[in-house]
């Protein structure tokens, strides 16, 4: 099925996974993320692998594997949106049980796996967030795990550090709506110490990509 609609972000956003579509017409403003190594054509420009942009009222070409997030710009009162999100999404600590998330204003949608790709949305509600530096993904024992994050609402920054201490920061990428940070993993899927930090209360989407030989966790 070339177009699959996910319900993990409803009733707030609509997320569509698009495969093998030579042309796709966008109506209104959406976030476009390219999961394919084949570029997506946007008029005279192209969008590369694991890159994202905001597009509006345009025909896209060559969507081998893409994600579109609709209705992200429909909320002039973001505080009211976040209040509603916190009523529906549980805290990340309650779902994941990681000690670094205890007492943190961090909420998550349901997660869905489509093949080797996992999709989850997170609401980070405080500034600063202090979610904690991490680099391991224990649920994937097979080398080659990959993950990127796409900003949906609000502003944040993805931070990379030499050690498990923010004072050892060496790279920081601003995250605005429609932005996906550059991949930070090496060829073996090893990560530096990293974290998402808020500039404003935010919602972002995490896309997890399992290597061959790994199976989605329960």
Backbone as JSON Lines, residues from 0, in Angstrom:
{"i":0,"aa":"X","n":[0.86,-1.2,0.0],"ca":[0.0,0.0,0.0],"c":[0.89,1.24,0.0]}
{"i":1,"aa":"X","n":[0.83,2.07,-1.03],"ca":[1.79,3.17,-1.16],"c":[1.6,4.28,-0.14]}
{"i":2,"aa":"X","n":[0.38,4.51,0.37],"ca":[0.13,5.57,1.35],"c":[-0.56,4.95,2.57]}
{"i":3,"aa":"X","n":[0.07,5.11,3.74],"ca":[-0.47,4.57,4.98],"c":[-0.6,5.7,5.98]}
{"i":4,"aa":"X","n":[-1.76,5.86,6.59],"ca":[-2.01,6.91,7.57],"c":[-1.86,6.35,8.97]}
{"i":5,"aa":"X","n":[-1.0,6.98,9.77],"ca":[-0.79,6.57,11.16],"c":[-1.72,7.36,12.07]}
{"i":6,"aa":"X","n":[-2.18,6.72,13.13],"ca":[-3.08,7.4,14.05],"c":[-2.41,7.76,15.38]}
{"i":7,"aa":"X","n":[-1.09,7.59,15.5],"ca":[-0.42,7.81,16.78],"c":[-0.49,9.26,17.23]}
{"i":8,"aa":"X","n":[-0.61,10.22,16.31],"ca":[-0.61,11.63,16.68],"c":[-2.0,12.25,16.69]}
{"i":9,"aa":"X","n":[-3.02,11.46,16.36],"ca":[-4.38,11.97,16.39],"c":[-4.82,12.22,17.84]}
{"i":10,"aa":"X","n":[-5.63,13.23,18.09],"ca":[-6.33,14.09,17.12],"c":[-5.57,15.36,16.75]}
{"i":11,"aa":"X","n":[-4.28,15.4,17.05],"ca":[-3.53,16.65,16.91],"c":[-2.92,16.83,15.52]}
{"i":12,"aa":"X","n":[-2.32,15.78,14.99],"ca":[-1.66,15.83,13.69],"c":[-2.02,14.56,12.91]}
{"i":13,"aa":"X","n":[-1.88,14.64,11.6],"ca":[-2.05,13.47,10.74],"c":[-0.7,13.15,10.12]}
{"i":14,"aa":"X","n":[-0.29,11.89,10.25],"ca":[1.0,11.44,9.73],"c":[0.75,10.41,8.65]}
{"i":15,"aa":"X","n":[1.37,10.61,7.5],"ca":[1.22,9.66,6.39],"c":[2.59,9.15,5.98]}
{"i":16,"aa":"X","n":[2.67,7.84,5.76],"ca":[3.86,7.19,5.21],"c":[3.59,6.93,3.73]}
{"i":17,"aa":"X","n":[4.44,7.45,2.89],"ca":[4.21,7.38,1.44],"c":[5.36,6.6,0.81]}
{"i":18,"aa":"X","n":[5.01,5.58,0.04],"ca":[6.0,4.74,-0.64],"c":[5.67,4.64,-2.13]}
{"i":19,"aa":"X","n":[6.71,4.66,-2.92],"ca":[6.61,4.33,-4.35],"c":[5.57,5.16,-5.08]}
{"i":20,"aa":"X","n":[5.55,6.45,-4.78],"ca":[4.66,7.37,-5.48],"c":[5.51,8.26,-6.4]}
{"i":21,"aa":"X","n":[5.33,8.16,-7.71],"ca":[6.12,9.0,-8.62],"c":[5.79,10.48,-8.49]}
{"i":22,"aa":"X","n":[4.54,10.8,-8.06],"ca":[4.14,12.2,-7.88],"c":[3.12,12.26,-6.76]}
{"i":23,"aa":"X","n":[3.19,13.35,-5.97],"ca":[2.26,13.51,-4.85],"c":[1.99,15.0,-4.69]}
{"i":24,"aa":"X","n":[0.72,15.37,-4.71],"ca":[0.33,16.77,-4.59],"c":[0.06,17.11,-3.12]}
{"i":25,"aa":"X","n":[0.77,18.14,-2.64],"ca":[0.58,18.63,-1.28],"c":[-0.38,19.8,-1.32]}
{"i":26,"aa":"X","n":[-1.37,19.76,-0.44],"ca":[-2.3,20.88,-0.27],"c":[-2.1,21.48,1.12]}
{"i":27,"aa":"X","n":[-1.93,22.78,1.18],"ca":[-1.63,23.41,2.45],"c":[-0.18,23.19,2.84]}
{"i":28,"aa":"X","n":[0.12,23.41,4.12],"ca":[1.49,23.37,4.62],"c":[1.71,22.08,5.39]}
{"i":29,"aa":"X","n":[2.78,21.33,5.06],"ca":[3.09,20.07,5.73],"c":[4.61,19.99,5.95]}
{"i":30,"aa":"X","n":[4.99,19.1,6.86],"ca":[6.4,18.75,7.03],"c":[6.67,17.48,6.23]}
{"i":31,"aa":"X","n":[7.75,17.5,5.46],"ca":[8.14,16.38,4.61],"c":[9.5,15.86,5.06]}
{"i":32,"aa":"X","n":[9.58,14.57,5.38],"ca":[10.83,13.9,5.75],"c":[11.1,12.78,4.76]}
{"i":33,"aa":"X","n":[12.3,12.75,4.21],"ca":[12.68,11.74,3.22],"c":[13.42,10.6,3.92]}
{"i":34,"aa":"X","n":[12.82,9.41,3.93],"ca":[13.47,8.23,4.51],"c":[14.21,7.4,3.47]}
{"i":35,"aa":"X","n":[14.09,7.75,2.21],"ca":[14.74,7.01,1.13],"c":[16.1,7.63,0.8]}
{"i":36,"aa":"X","n":[16.98,6.79,0.28],"ca":[18.26,7.32,-0.19],"c":[18.13,7.99,-1.55]}
{"i":37,"aa":"X","n":[16.96,7.87,-2.17],"ca":[16.68,8.55,-3.43],"c":[16.11,9.94,-3.15]}
{"i":38,"aa":"X","n":[16.65,11.01,-3.73],"ca":[16.14,12.35,-3.45],"c":[14.68,12.52,-3.89]}
{"i":39,"aa":"X","n":[13.97,13.37,-3.17],"ca":[12.62,13.78,-3.54],"c":[12.72,15.1,-4.29]}
{"i":40,"aa":"X","n":[12.03,15.21,-5.42],"ca":[12.06,16.44,-6.21],"c":[11.01,17.42,-5.69]}
{"i":41,"aa":"X","n":[11.44,18.67,-5.48],"ca":[10.55,19.76,-5.07],"c":[10.81,20.91,-6.04]}
{"i":42,"aa":"X","n":[10.02,20.95,-7.1],"ca":[10.27,21.89,-8.21],"c":[11.71,21.73,-8.69]}
{"i":43,"aa":"X","n":[12.53,22.79,-8.63],"ca":[13.9,22.69,-9.15],"c":[14.89,22.2,-8.11]}
{"i":44,"aa":"X","n":[14.41,21.81,-6.93],"ca":[15.31,21.4,-5.86],"c":[15.04,19.95,-5.47]}
{"i":45,"aa":"X","n":[15.88,19.44,-4.58],"ca":[15.71,18.06,-4.13],"c":[15.96,17.96,-2.63]}
{"i":46,"aa":"X","n":[15.37,16.94,-2.04],"ca":[15.48,16.69,-0.61],"c":[16.15,15.34,-0.42]}
{"i":47,"aa":"X","n":[17.29,15.35,0.29],"ca":[18.09,14.15,0.43],"c":[17.64,13.23,1.56]}
{"i":48,"aa":"X","n":[18.39,12.16,1.73],"ca":[18.1,11.12,2.72],"c":[18.14,11.68,4.14]}
{"i":49,"aa":"X","n":[17.08,11.42,4.91],"ca":[16.94,11.85,6.3],"c":[17.0,13.36,6.46]}
{"i":50,"aa":"X","n":[16.59,14.07,5.41],"ca":[16.41,15.51,5.47],"c":[14.93,15.83,5.47]}
{"i":51,"aa":"X","n":[14.58,17.0,6.03],"ca":[13.18,17.4,6.06],"c":[13.06,18.89,5.8]}
{"i":52,"aa":"X","n":[11.88,19.27,5.31],"ca":[11.55,20.68,5.06],"c":[10.05,20.85,5.23]}
{"i":53,"aa":"X","n":[9.63,22.1,5.28],"ca":[8.21,22.44,5.17],"c":[7.91,22.73,3.71]}
{"i":54,"aa":"X","n":[6.87,22.12,3.19],"ca":[6.44,22.4,1.82],"c":[4.96,22.76,1.84]}
{"i":55,"aa":"X","n":[4.52,23.49,0.81],"ca":[3.13,23.95,0.77],"c":[2.66,24.03,-0.68]}
{"i":56,"aa":"X","n":[1.49,23.47,-0.94],"ca":[0.8,23.63,-2.23],"c":[1.73,23.4,-3.4]}
{"i":57,"aa":"X","n":[2.34,22.2,-3.42],"ca":[3.33,21.89,-4.45],"c":[3.25,20.41,-4.78]}
{"i":58,"aa":"X","n":[3.6,20.07,-6.03],"ca":[3.7,18.66,-6.4],"c":[5.11,18.17,-6.13]}
{"i":59,"aa":"X","n":[5.22,17.04,-5.44],"ca":[6.49,16.41,-5.13],"c":[6.72,15.26,-6.1]}
{"i":60,"aa":"X","n":[7.98,14.97,-6.39],"ca":[8.29,13.9,-7.32],"c":[9.22,12.87,-6.71]}
{"i":61,"aa":"X","n":[8.96,11.6,-7.0],"ca":[9.86,10.53,-6.61],"c":[9.87,10.23,-5.13]}
{"i":62,"aa":"X","n":[8.69,9.96,-4.56],"ca":[8.6,9.63,-3.14],"c":[8.71,8.12,-2.97]}
{"i":63,"aa":"X","n":[9.93,7.63,-2.8],"ca":[10.13,6.2,-2.6],"c":[9.79,5.78,-1.18]}
{"i":64,"aa":"X","n":[10.1,6.65,-0.22],"ca":[9.76,6.38,1.19],"c":[9.83,7.71,1.93]}
{"i":65,"aa":"X","n":[8.69,8.25,2.28],"ca":[8.65,9.58,2.88],"c":[7.61,9.63,3.99]}
{"i":66,"aa":"X","n":[7.76,10.61,4.86],"ca":[6.79,10.88,5.92],"c":[6.27,12.29,5.73]}
{"i":67,"aa":"X","n":[4.96,12.44,5.82],"ca":[4.34,13.76,5.77],"c":[3.55,13.98,7.06]}
{"i":68,"aa":"X","n":[3.78,15.13,7.71],"ca":[3.06,15.5,8.92],"c":[2.15,16.67,8.59]}
{"i":69,"aa":"X","n":[0.85,16.44,8.68],"ca":[-0.14,17.46,8.37],"c":[-0.65,18.13,9.64]}
{"i":70,"aa":"X","n":[-1.16,19.36,9.51],"ca":[-1.84,20.12,10.57],"c":[-0.9,20.6,11.66]}
{"i":71,"aa":"X","n":[0.42,20.54,11.45],"ca":[1.34,21.0,12.49],"c":[1.25,22.5,12.71]}
{"i":72,"aa":"X","n":[0.81,23.25,11.69],"ca":[0.76,24.71,11.78],"c":[-0.63,25.23,12.1]}
{"i":73,"aa":"X","n":[-1.52,24.36,12.59],"ca":[-2.91,24.74,12.82],"c":[-3.2,25.24,14.23]}
{"i":74,"aa":"X","n":[-2.15,25.53,15.01],"ca":[-2.35,25.83,16.43],"c":[-1.74,27.18,16.81]}
{"i":75,"aa":"X","n":[-2.5,28.27,16.66],"ca":[-1.98,29.58,17.05],"c":[-1.75,29.68,18.55]}
{"i":76,"aa":"X","n":[-2.47,28.89,19.36],"ca":[-2.28,28.86,20.81],"c":[-1.58,27.55,21.16]}
{"i":77,"aa":"X","n":[-0.24,27.58,21.16],"ca":[0.51,26.35,21.4],"c":[0.35,25.88,22.84]}
{"i":78,"aa":"X","n":[0.2,26.79,23.78],"ca":[0.03,26.39,25.18],"c":[-1.23,25.55,25.34]}
{"i":79,"aa":"X","n":[-2.32,25.95,24.66],"ca":[-3.56,25.18,24.73],"c":[-3.37,23.8,24.09]}
{"i":80,"aa":"X","n":[-2.63,23.74,22.99],"ca":[-2.32,22.44,22.37],"c":[-1.59,21.54,23.35]}
{"i":81,"aa":"X","n":[-0.55,22.07,24.0],"ca":[0.24,21.26,24.92],"c":[-0.6,20.78,26.1]}
{"i":82,"aa":"X","n":[-1.51,21.61,26.59],"ca":[-2.4,21.19,27.67],"c":[-3.24,19.98,27.26]}
{"i":83,"aa":"X","n":[-3.72,19.99,26.03],"ca":[-4.52,18.87,25.54],"c":[-3.65,17.62,25.34]}
{"i":84,"aa":"X","n":[-2.44,17.82,24.83],"ca":[-1.53,16.69,24.62],"c":[-1.26,15.98,25.95]}
{"i":85,"aa":"X","n":[-1.01,16.73,27.01],"ca":[-0.68,16.12,28.31],"c":[-1.86,15.37,28.92]}
{"i":86,"aa":"X","n":[-3.07,15.66,28.46],"ca":[-4.23,14.92,28.93],"c":[-4.37,13.55,28.25]}
{"i":87,"aa":"X","n":[-3.73,13.39,27.09],"ca":[-3.88,12.16,26.31],"c":[-2.62,11.3,26.32]}
{"i":88,"aa":"X","n":[-1.44,11.92,26.2],"ca":[-0.2,11.17,26.16],"c":[0.34,10.95,27.56]}
{"i":89,"aa":"X","n":[0.79,9.75,27.92],"ca":[1.39,9.52,29.22],"c":[2.8,10.09,29.3]}
{"i":90,"aa":"X","n":[3.32,10.17,30.52],"ca":[4.71,10.63,30.67],"c":[5.65,9.56,30.11]}
{"i":91,"aa":"X","n":[6.77,10.02,29.57],"ca":[7.76,9.08,29.02],"c":[8.31,8.18,30.11]}
{"i":92,"aa":"X","n":[8.43,8.7,31.34],"ca":[8.92,7.86,32.43],"c":[7.96,6.72,32.72]}
{"i":93,"aa":"X","n":[6.66,7.01,32.74],"ca":[5.67,5.96,33.01],"c":[5.72,4.86,31.96]}
{"i":94,"aa":"X","n":[6.01,5.23,30.7],"ca":[6.04,4.24,29.62],"c":[7.38,3.52,29.58]}
{"i":95,"aa":"X","n":[8.48,4.25,29.7],"ca":[9.8,3.68,29.46],"c":[10.54,3.29,30.74]}
{"i":96,"aa":"X","n":[10.2,3.93,31.85],"ca":[10.81,3.57,33.13],"c":[12.27,3.92,33.27]}
{"i":97,"aa":"X","n":[12.81,4.77,32.4],"ca":[14.22,5.15,32.5],"c":[14.39,6.19,33.61]}
{"i":98,"aa":"X","n":[15.38,5.97,34.46],"ca":[15.55,6.84,35.62],"c":[15.82,8.28,35.21]}
{"i":99,"aa":"X","n":[16.49,8.48,34.07],"ca":[16.79,9.85,33.64],"c":[15.53,10.64,33.31]}
{"i":100,"aa":"X","n":[14.4,9.94,33.12],"ca":[13.14,10.59,32.77],"c":[12.24,10.84,33.98]}
{"i":101,"aa":"X","n":[12.65,10.39,35.15],"ca":[11.81,10.54,36.35],"c":[11.62,12.03,36.68]}
{"i":102,"aa":"X","n":[10.36,12.43,36.86],"ca":[10.07,13.81,37.24],"c":[10.26,14.83,36.13]}
{"i":103,"aa":"X","n":[10.48,14.37,34.9],"ca":[10.72,15.26,33.76],"c":[9.41,15.5,33.02]}
{"i":104,"aa":"X","n":[9.16,16.74,32.59],"ca":[7.95,17.07,31.85],"c":[8.12,16.64,30.39]}
{"i":105,"aa":"X","n":[7.99,15.34,30.19],"ca":[8.26,14.73,28.89],"c":[7.19,13.67,28.66]}
{"i":106,"aa":"X","n":[6.41,13.81,27.58],"ca":[5.25,12.96,27.31],"c":[5.41,12.32,25.93]}
{"i":107,"aa":"X","n":[4.79,11.17,25.73],"ca":[4.97,10.49,24.46],"c":[3.67,9.89,23.95]}
{"i":108,"aa":"X","n":[3.55,9.92,22.63],"ca":[2.42,9.27,21.95],"c":[2.63,7.77,21.94]}
{"i":109,"aa":"X","n":[1.67,6.99,21.49],"ca":[1.95,5.57,21.21],"c":[3.05,5.47,20.15]}
{"i":110,"aa":"X","n":[3.75,4.34,20.18],"ca":[4.78,4.06,19.17],"c":[4.23,3.02,18.21]}
{"i":111,"aa":"X","n":[4.58,3.19,16.93],"ca":[4.17,2.2,15.93],"c":[5.4,1.82,15.11]}
{"i":112,"aa":"X","n":[5.51,0.53,14.8],"ca":[6.57,0.04,13.92],"c":[5.96,-0.32,12.57]}
{"i":113,"aa":"X","n":[6.56,0.24,11.52],"ca":[6.19,-0.1,10.15],"c":[7.44,-0.73,9.53]}
{"i":114,"aa":"X","n":[7.48,-2.06,9.51],"ca":[8.7,-2.74,9.1],"c":[9.81,-2.46,10.09]}
{"i":115,"aa":"X","n":[10.93,-1.96,9.6],"ca":[12.09,-1.67,10.45],"c":[12.09,-0.24,10.98]}
{"i":116,"aa":"X","n":[11.02,0.5,10.75],"ca":[10.94,1.91,11.12],"c":[9.95,2.1,12.27]}
{"i":117,"aa":"X","n":[10.4,2.75,13.33],"ca":[9.55,3.07,14.46],"c":[9.26,4.55,14.53]}
{"i":118,"aa":"X","n":[8.02,4.92,14.83],"ca":[7.59,6.32,14.86],"c":[6.94,6.63,16.22]}
{"i":119,"aa":"X","n":[7.39,7.7,16.86],"ca":[6.84,8.16,18.12],"c":[6.91,9.68,18.15]}
{"i":120,"aa":"X","n":[5.92,10.32,18.76],"ca":[5.98,11.76,18.99],"c":[6.17,12.02,20.49]}
{"i":121,"aa":"X","n":[6.91,13.08,20.8],"ca":[7.19,13.46,22.18],"c":[6.83,14.93,22.39]}
{"i":122,"aa":"X","n":[6.26,15.23,23.55],"ca":[6.06,16.61,23.99],"c":[7.0,16.89,25.15]}
{"i":123,"aa":"X","n":[7.85,17.88,24.98],"ca":[8.78,18.32,26.02],"c":[8.24,19.61,26.6]}
{"i":124,"aa":"X","n":[7.83,19.58,27.88],"ca":[7.0,20.64,28.4],"c":[7.67,21.71,29.22]}
{"i":125,"aa":"X","n":[8.94,21.53,29.58],"ca":[9.61,22.51,30.43],"c":[10.83,23.09,29.71]}
{"i":126,"aa":"X","n":[11.24,24.26,30.17],"ca":[12.45,24.92,29.66],"c":[13.3,25.32,30.87]}
{"i":127,"aa":"X","n":[14.45,24.7,31.12],"ca":[15.04,23.63,30.31],"c":[14.34,22.3,30.55]}
{"i":128,"aa":"X","n":[14.6,21.35,29.68],"ca":[13.98,20.04,29.79],"c":[14.77,19.12,30.72]}
{"i":129,"aa":"X","n":[16.12,19.14,30.58],"ca":[16.99,18.31,31.41],"c":[16.64,16.83,31.31]}
{"i":130,"aa":"X","n":[16.46,16.35,30.07],"ca":[16.07,14.96,29.87],"c":[17.22,14.0,30.1]}
{"i":131,"aa":"X","n":[18.45,14.48,30.07],"ca":[19.59,13.63,30.38],"c":[20.33,13.13,29.15]}
{"i":132,"aa":"X","n":[21.65,13.23,29.18],"ca":[22.48,12.72,28.09],"c":[22.46,11.2,28.08]}
{"i":133,"aa":"X","n":[22.42,10.62,26.89],"ca":[22.42,9.17,26.73],"c":[23.06,8.84,25.4]}
{"i":134,"aa":"X","n":[23.48,7.58,25.24],"ca":[24.06,7.16,23.95],"c":[23.72,5.72,23.59]}
{"i":135,"aa":"X","n":[23.14,4.97,24.51],"ca":[22.85,3.56,24.25],"c":[21.38,3.37,23.9]}
{"i":136,"aa":"X","n":[21.1,2.36,23.09],"ca":[19.74,1.97,22.73],"c":[19.65,0.46,22.96]}
{"i":137,"aa":"X","n":[19.43,0.11,24.24],"ca":[19.59,-1.28,24.68],"c":[18.6,-2.23,24.0]}
{"i":138,"aa":"X","n":[17.45,-1.72,23.54],"ca":[16.46,-2.61,22.94],"c":[16.9,-3.13,21.58]}
{"i":139,"aa":"X","n":[18.01,-2.58,21.04],"ca":[18.5,-3.04,19.72],"c":[19.93,-3.56,19.89]}
{"i":140,"aa":"X","n":[20.09,-4.87,20.16],"ca":[21.44,-5.42,20.37],"c":[22.25,-5.58,19.09]}
{"i":141,"aa":"X","n":[21.61,-5.46,17.94],"ca":[22.31,-5.62,16.67],"c":[22.97,-4.3,16.28]}
{"i":142,"aa":"X","n":[24.25,-4.28,15.93],"ca":[24.9,-3.02,15.53],"c":[24.23,-2.39,14.32]}
{"i":143,"aa":"X","n":[24.22,-1.07,14.28],"ca":[23.69,-0.36,13.12],"c":[22.39,0.36,13.36]}
{"i":144,"aa":"X","n":[21.95,0.47,14.63],"ca":[20.72,1.2,14.93],"c":[20.89,2.67,14.54]}
{"i":145,"aa":"X","n":[19.83,3.25,13.95],"ca":[19.85,4.65,13.54],"c":[18.6,5.35,14.05]}
{"i":146,"aa":"X","n":[18.73,6.64,14.33],"ca":[17.59,7.42,14.82],"c":[17.81,8.88,14.47]}
{"i":147,"aa":"X","n":[16.72,9.53,14.05],"ca":[16.72,10.98,13.87],"c":[15.45,11.54,14.49]}
{"i":148,"aa":"X","n":[15.44,12.85,14.72],"ca":[14.31,13.54,15.32],"c":[13.93,14.72,14.44]}
{"i":149,"aa":"X","n":[12.64,14.89,14.24],"ca":[12.11,15.97,13.41],"c":[11.25,16.87,14.28]}
{"i":150,"aa":"X","n":[11.54,18.17,14.28],"ca":[10.77,19.12,15.09],"c":[9.41,19.36,14.44]}
{"i":151,"aa":"X","n":[8.35,19.32,15.27],"ca":[6.99,19.51,14.78],"c":[6.42,20.85,15.22]}
{"i":152,"aa":"X","n":[6.48,21.15,16.52],"ca":[5.98,22.41,17.09],"c":[7.01,22.92,18.08]}
{"i":153,"aa":"X","n":[7.2,24.25,18.14],"ca":[8.14,24.81,19.09],"c":[9.57,24.72,18.6]}
{"i":154,"aa":"X","n":[10.5,25.08,19.5],"ca":[11.91,25.17,19.14],"c":[12.76,24.43,20.17]}
{"i":155,"aa":"X","n":[13.79,23.77,19.66],"ca":[14.69,23.04,20.55],"c":[16.09,23.0,19.97]}
{"i":156,"aa":"X","n":[16.91,22.14,20.54],"ca":[18.28,21.97,20.06],"c":[18.75,20.56,20.39]}
{"i":157,"aa":"X","n":[19.43,19.94,19.46],"ca":[20.03,18.63,19.67],"c":[21.49,18.85,20.02]}
{"i":158,"aa":"X","n":[21.9,18.3,21.17],"ca":[23.23,18.54,21.7],"c":[24.03,17.25,21.71]}
{"i":159,"aa":"X","n":[25.32,17.36,21.35],"ca":[26.26,16.25,21.41],"c":[27.42,16.63,22.32]}
{"i":160,"aa":"X","n":[27.82,15.68,23.17],"ca":[28.85,15.96,24.17],"c":[29.93,14.88,24.15]}
{"i":161,"aa":"X","n":[31.13,15.25,24.58],"ca":[32.23,14.28,24.64],"c":[32.04,13.28,25.76]}
{"i":162,"aa":"X","n":[31.45,13.75,26.87],"ca":[31.22,12.9,28.04],"c":[29.79,13.1,28.52]}
{"i":163,"aa":"X","n":[29.38,12.38,29.54],"ca":[28.04,12.49,30.08],"c":[27.93,13.71,30.98]}
{"i":164,"aa":"X","n":[28.22,14.85,30.39],"ca":[28.25,16.12,31.11],"c":[28.06,17.23,30.07]}
{"i":165,"aa":"X","n":[27.02,18.07,30.24],"ca":[26.72,19.1,29.24],"c":[27.87,20.09,29.09]}
{"i":166,"aa":"X","n":[28.73,20.21,30.09],"ca":[29.87,21.13,29.96],"c":[30.87,20.65,28.91]}
{"i":167,"aa":"X","n":[30.75,19.39,28.45],"ca":[31.65,18.87,27.4],"c":[31.0,18.96,26.02]}
{"i":168,"aa":"X","n":[29.98,19.8,25.88],"ca":[29.3,20.02,24.59],"c":[30.3,20.37,23.49]}
{"i":169,"aa":"X","n":[30.14,19.72,22.34],"ca":[30.98,20.07,21.19],"c":[30.18,20.36,19.93]}
{"i":170,"aa":"X","n":[28.87,20.03,19.9],"ca":[28.06,20.29,18.7],"c":[26.62,20.48,19.15]}
{"i":171,"aa":"X","n":[26.0,21.52,18.6],"ca":[24.6,21.82,18.92],"c":[23.89,22.26,17.65]}
{"i":172,"aa":"X","n":[22.74,21.64,17.38],"ca":[21.96,21.98,16.18],"c":[20.62,22.57,16.59]}
{"i":173,"aa":"X","n":[20.29,23.79,16.16],"ca":[18.96,24.35,16.43],"c":[17.88,23.55,15.71]}
{"i":174,"aa":"X","n":[16.73,23.42,16.35],"ca":[15.62,22.65,15.79],"c":[14.39,23.55,15.76]}
{"i":175,"aa":"X","n":[13.93,23.9,14.57],"ca":[12.7,24.65,14.35],"c":[11.7,23.73,13.66]}
{"i":176,"aa":"X","n":[10.41,24.08,13.64],"ca":[9.44,23.23,12.95],"c":[9.88,22.89,11.53]}
{"i":177,"aa":"X","n":[9.87,21.6,11.2],"ca":[10.3,21.15,9.9],"c":[11.75,20.73,9.82]}
{"i":178,"aa":"X","n":[12.51,20.9,10.92],"ca":[13.94,20.57,10.94],"c":[14.17,19.15,11.42]}
{"i":179,"aa":"X","n":[15.06,18.44,10.74],"ca":[15.61,17.17,11.22],"c":[17.11,17.35,11.39]}
{"i":180,"aa":"X","n":[17.63,17.01,12.57],"ca":[19.07,17.16,12.78],"c":[19.83,16.16,11.91]}
{"i":181,"aa":"X","n":[21.08,16.46,11.67],"ca":[21.93,15.56,10.9],"c":[22.16,14.26,11.69]}
{"i":182,"aa":"X","n":[22.23,13.12,11.0],"ca":[22.52,11.87,11.71],"c":[23.82,11.99,12.5]}
{"i":183,"aa":"X","n":[23.81,11.44,13.74],"ca":[24.99,11.57,14.6],"c":[25.68,10.22,14.84]}
{"i":184,"aa":"X","n":[25.17,9.14,14.27],"ca":[25.73,7.81,14.48],"c":[26.85,7.54,13.48]}
{"i":185,"aa":"X","n":[27.76,6.6,13.83],"ca":[28.79,6.19,12.88],"c":[28.33,4.93,12.14]}
{"i":186,"aa":"X","n":[29.21,4.33,11.36],"ca":[28.84,3.2,10.52],"c":[28.4,1.98,11.33]}
{"i":187,"aa":"X","n":[28.87,1.88,12.57],"ca":[28.49,0.77,13.45],"c":[27.25,1.09,14.28]}
{"i":188,"aa":"X","n":[26.7,2.28,14.11],"ca":[25.55,2.68,14.9],"c":[25.9,3.18,16.28]}
{"i":189,"aa":"X","n":[27.17,3.56,16.5],"ca":[27.58,4.1,17.79],"c":[27.25,5.58,17.86]}
{"i":190,"aa":"X","n":[26.81,6.02,19.04],"ca":[26.36,7.4,19.24],"c":[27.27,8.11,20.24]}
{"i":191,"aa":"X","n":[27.41,9.42,20.1],"ca":[28.02,10.19,21.18],"c":[26.99,10.4,22.3]}
{"i":192,"aa":"X","n":[27.42,10.93,23.43],"ca":[26.46,11.38,24.43],"c":[25.63,12.51,23.81]}
{"i":193,"aa":"X","n":[24.31,12.39,23.9],"ca":[23.47,13.37,23.23],"c":[22.16,13.54,23.98]}
{"i":194,"aa":"X","n":[21.47,14.64,23.72],"ca":[20.15,14.88,24.27],"c":[19.43,15.95,23.45]}
{"i":195,"aa":"X","n":[18.1,15.91,23.52],"ca":[17.27,17.0,23.02],"c":[17.04,17.96,24.18]}
{"i":196,"aa":"X","n":[17.23,19.25,23.91],"ca":[16.96,20.28,24.92],"c":[15.99,21.29,24.34]}
{"i":197,"aa":"X","n":[15.09,21.79,25.18],"ca":[14.09,22.74,24.73],"c":[14.64,24.16,24.68]}
{"i":198,"aa":"X","n":[14.17,24.92,23.71],"ca":[14.26,26.38,23.71],"c":[12.91,26.95,24.11]}
{"i":199,"aa":"X","n":[11.85,26.32,23.6],"ca":[10.47,26.57,24.03],"c":[9.83,25.21,24.26]}
{"i":200,"aa":"X","n":[8.69,25.11,24.94],"ca":[7.97,23.84,24.95],"c":[7.77,23.33,23.52]}
{"i":201,"aa":"X","n":[7.9,22.03,23.33],"ca":[8.07,21.5,21.98],"c":[7.34,20.18,21.79]}
{"i":202,"aa":"X","n":[7.13,19.85,20.52],"ca":[6.76,18.5,20.1],"c":[7.7,18.11,18.97]}
{"i":203,"aa":"X","n":[8.27,16.92,19.07],"ca":[9.11,16.41,17.99],"c":[8.76,14.96,17.72]}
{"i":204,"aa":"X","n":[9.16,14.48,16.55],"ca":[8.93,13.09,16.15],"c":[10.26,12.36,16.12]}
{"i":205,"aa":"X","n":[10.32,11.2,16.77],"ca":[11.49,10.34,16.7],"c":[11.23,9.24,15.67]}
{"i":206,"aa":"X","n":[12.21,9.04,14.79],"ca":[12.15,7.95,13.81],"c":[13.32,7.02,14.1]}
{"i":207,"aa":"X","n":[13.01,5.79,14.5],"ca":[14.02,4.79,14.81],"c":[14.1,3.8,13.65]}
{"i":208,"aa":"X","n":[15.32,3.46,13.26],"ca":[15.54,2.6,12.1],"c":[16.38,1.41,12.54]}
{"i":209,"aa":"X","n":[15.78,0.23,12.51],"ca":[16.48,-0.98,12.93],"c":[17.31,-1.55,11.79]}
{"i":210,"aa":"X","n":[18.48,-2.07,12.1],"ca":[19.3,-2.71,11.05],"c":[18.72,-4.08,10.68]}
{"i":211,"aa":"X","n":[19.19,-4.62,9.59],"ca":[18.79,-5.98,9.22],"c":[19.2,-6.95,10.32]}
{"i":212,"aa":"X","n":[18.31,-7.88,10.63],"ca":[18.61,-8.86,11.68],"c":[18.03,-8.49,13.02]}
{"i":213,"aa":"X","n":[17.58,-7.24,13.19],"ca":[16.94,-6.81,14.42],"c":[15.44,-6.84,14.25]}
{"i":214,"aa":"X","n":[14.71,-7.11,15.32],"ca":[13.27,-7.13,15.28],"c":[12.73,-6.07,16.21]}
{"i":215,"aa":"X","n":[11.61,-5.45,15.86],"ca":[11.02,-4.43,16.74],"c":[10.72,-4.99,18.12]}
{"i":216,"aa":"X","n":[11.0,-4.21,19.18],"ca":[10.71,-4.71,20.53],"c":[9.2,-4.77,20.78]}
{"i":217,"aa":"X","n":[8.81,-5.55,21.75],"ca":[7.4,-5.64,22.12],"c":[6.94,-4.32,22.74]}
